[in-house]
Amino acid sequence: MADIVLDLKGLLCPMPVVKLAQAMKKVPVGGIIEATATDPGVLADIPAWAKTSGNELVEIGRQDKLIRFVVKRTK
């Protein structure tokens, strides 16, 4: 169960990452954020952000134009 659900549809790079980073500050360590986006750039941006920020990308997937990802706060 996600602590925060983000609707990032229609936002273009870098806004999905910016919004995710802002939301990550609002969840406790171990908290989960689930998000949906339409910018295909998130397929590369979110894994890169998770790696550099030290958070865990739990899941990422694409169905047609909709991209769904789940990130866990680890720091």
Buried (B, 14 or more C-beta within 10 A) or exposed (E): EBBBEBEBBEBEBEBBBEBBEEBBEEBEEEBBBBBBBBBEBBBEBBBEBBEEBEBBBEEBEEEEEEBBBBBBBEE
